[in-house]
Amino acid sequence: MNKSRVLLFDIENSPNIGYVWGKFEQDVIDFQKEWYMLSFAYKWLGDKTVKAFSLPDFKSYKKDKTDDKELLKELWKLLDEADVVVGHNSNSFDIRKTNARFITNGFTKPSPYKTVDTLREARKTFFFNSNKLNHLSQLLGFGEKIETGGFKLWIECMSGNMKAWKQMVKYNKHDVVLLEKLYLTLRPWINNHPNRALMDEKERACPTCSSPDVIKQGFIYSRIGKYQKWQCKNCGAWSQSRVVEKEYVQSELK
């Protein structure tokens, strides 16, 4: 049994609201309202279903359609429980946006967790024409994002249209479906993936996925040592032993 928990998640938020004189590169004349979170979808790696919460799920929505505190409370509990958090552009967007709403609403910092940002990993290791989730999903054969009809869906949700909210949640959840498929495809290519074998206290297991189904596959060499190389038959990731098989010692000149 694995002790470590991997959370895949994606958020949707409202825009900021203000007044402008024109349509192109305009200064805001009067800032009216800060953005707030609309919904989030999530899935624990290994579970079968994607779940989601949105503002209308809470009683506070009837009094204030912009009150996201109860929504954030649910997300805080998930992040506090997670050992690894996975998202697409999550290090730059989802996590930072979430943290901004946490501190604004008076939440303390969740328990520390490791992160895997599939956008960052795609940029680091590959040279795709685009690193957007929709492009990668289509290119790698997972499908594509659900059509929203554009920004109008966000406006309709903000105005309280329940049909629009259902579409928003569907869109949000499907992004997590695509995210999981992308993550599992990229996972064996991620060189510095959080060490789940260490988290699960397994002595001989894949550091990437914690599976014990690993096999010896030759050796890897540094400038001073020879190390056993392993490949995971579950996820395909490569790793190496920390114990040196043979150490290079330069002979002293006489």
Helices and strands as residue ranges (DSSP letters): E 6-13, E 17-19, E 30-33, E 37-44, E 51-54, G 55-57, H 60-63, H 69-81, E 84-87, I 90-94, H 95-104, E 114-117, H 118-125, H 133-139, H 152-158, H 162-186, G 187-189, H 196-199, E 214-221, E 225-232, E 238-247
